[in-house]
Amino acid sequence: MSLLLPSIINGLTTGAIYALVALGLTLIYGVLHIINFAHGSLLMLALYAAFFAKTLLGLDPYAALPVLLLGFFALGYALQRWVIDWASHGRDQNILLVTLGLALVIDNLALFFWTSTTRTIDVPYAFEVVDLGVALVPLPRAIAFVGALVLAALLWALVGWTDLGKAIRAVAREKEGARLVGIRVEHIYAMSFGIGTACVAAAACLLLPTFYVTPQVGYAFVLVAFTTVVLGGMGSFLGALVGGLLLGVVEALCGLFLGESLGQIGIFALFILVLLLRPTGLFGARLA
Amino acid sequence: MLDVVVVEAGYGAMPVLRGVTLKVGIGEIVAVLGANGAGKTTLNRTISGLVRASAGRILFAGDDITRAAPDQIVAAGIAHVPEGRRIFPNLTVRENLDLGSYRRGRARRAANLERALTVFPRLAERLGQSAGTLSGGEQQMLAIARGLMSEPILLILDEPSLGLSPRLVEEMFELIARIREAGVAVLLVEQNVVQSLEIADRAYVLERGAVSLEGKAATLAADPKLKKSYLGM
């Protein structure tokens, strides 16, 4: 049983990243009411950006985080405002297809330019550990955990307390009322998409020191992120956070008891269980 | 101050407004009357930029706002309290009021909030409650208070008494009179013809997308044609 606690802690560190990716997805879903199929591809793109920042510019992923955060915010804003919105004429089924198309284009461009080679970076602190008494946690994982929670808290504050956050929530439910108080709905859509995309950039920077990047890497995360979003309740912030952490722990425990390669079985078993017993998710819908 | 000049507007190929001309002066209450489908709501939506005018011009305080976006029109000083209230049900009362000053009046948000709450004391008791849980009358008050938070020069009210109890309707009309006393012009669209004409300075009657009758409210109230068609006398 001495492995149990370290497993749970390990699961929490993975879960924090799941939560961060899911927060971005749930924000976009909650406001735009669309499933963003390009989310995983954008995560992959951010992982490559962090990879090249390290290998070409010598920039540590943690140092690159603020830059990538802003860069991917701008990318997400532009994608929504001038690609998705423009190409979909504001119709939900079109938006769905446009994000799916974006994913295909981004994935294949990545495959074309960077091939399917698995790439990793070397960081001097990769094998350093933090001694928690009950368990040793690799330093990069500890940083990822704390970083993800801090960013989740910042996002929470942004959505809860600022005028931008109030406008985001207002647009999620009442577009016309929002226009009548002078909120530019298209701008808020793009801001939400930008913030959601910034979340995957942050996740990428926190992830890369202990992970790898290939053009397909986004799928592993986005599948879990979709599960997290549904598990926590579509559009619910708290749900995405708790759901992400929970899935990380479930995965780690299943890995411990069933063997490493079967860890993800637990995620989907839990998912099916929640869908059967509580189809609206653990926390219902907060945003929408 | 507000000049609507031969405006035409509609949805898709269907014209709703067929050349409406109307004026609202500074601090005036102007009533717009008319049957359902006459184009009253479309007129409001065209003024506030939700619907594009296909012809004609809309001037406000000297500026041409015909092609302006809704947020620019709010910034210019027009607040539109729509039919159906359109409050944010998932936000608290306080947050709804905050967003009233999203585009205009943000610097004096605290002072305006205090003033709005003295006008609507019932909202003060419900500040932390989510707006969707308010009663219909309270939601209507919130919608108007949210409109006032932007320090409007002109307030457009679309059917503010719809769905309210007779006592609340009475209160609503007193309130509109008080808003005008504070110097805000009001464009009032109402089904409630008698009470509207009592508080309005002037009135227009819309019929099939055009003005069929206009004049001083007192004159219109005595007009035999209007009496026949709207007051059933």
HADDOCK unambig.tbl for C-alpha pairs under 7 A between the chains (distance, minus, plus):
assign (segid A and resid 166 and name CA) (segid B and resid 95 and name CA) 6.89 0.50 0.50
assign (segid A and resid 170 and name CA) (segid B and resid 88 and name CA) 5.69 0.50 0.50
assign (segid A and resid 173 and name CA) (segid B and resid 88 and name CA) 6.79 0.50 0.50
assign (segid A and resid 174 and name CA) (segid B and resid 86 and name CA) 6.70 0.50 0.50
assign (segid A and resid 174 and name CA) (segid B and resid 88 and name CA) 5.95 0.50 0.50
assign (segid A and resid 176 and name CA) (segid B and resid 86 and name CA) 6.95 0.50 0.50
assign (segid A and resid 177 and name CA) (segid B and resid 86 and name CA) 4.72 0.50 0.50
assign (segid A and resid 177 and name CA) (segid B and resid 87 and name CA) 6.09 0.50 0.50
assign (segid A and resid 179 and name CA) (segid B and resid 70 and name CA) 6.18 0.50 0.50
assign (segid A and resid 179 and name CA) (segid B and resid 71 and name CA) 6.72 0.50 0.50
assign (segid A and resid 180 and name CA) (segid B and resid 70 and name CA) 6.48 0.50 0.50
assign (segid A and resid 180 and name CA) (segid B and resid 80 and name CA) 6.37 0.50 0.50
assign (segid A and resid 181 and name CA) (segid B and resid 74 and name CA) 6.65 0.50 0.50
assign (segid A and resid 181 and name CA) (segid B and resid 99 and name CA) 6.78 0.50 0.50
assign (segid A and resid 181 and name CA) (segid B and resid 100 and name CA) 5.53 0.50 0.50
assign (segid A and resid 181 and name CA) (segid B and resid 102 and name CA) 6.69 0.50 0.50
assign (segid A and resid 181 and name CA) (segid B and resid 103 and name CA) 6.83 0.50 0.50
assign (segid A and resid 182 and name CA) (segid B and resid 70 and name CA) 6.01 0.50 0.50
assign (segid A and resid 182 and name CA) (segid B and resid 71 and name CA) 3.72 0.50 0.50
assign (segid A and resid 182 and name CA) (segid B and resid 74 and name CA) 5.55 0.50 0.50
assign (segid A and resid 182 and name CA) (segid B and resid 102 and name CA) 6.77 0.50 0.50
assign (segid A and resid 182 and name CA) (segid B and resid 103 and name CA) 5.35 0.50 0.50
assign (segid A and resid 183 and name CA) (segid B and resid 71 and name CA) 6.14 0.50 0.50
assign (segid A and resid 184 and name CA) (segid B and resid 71 and name CA) 6.46 0.50 0.50
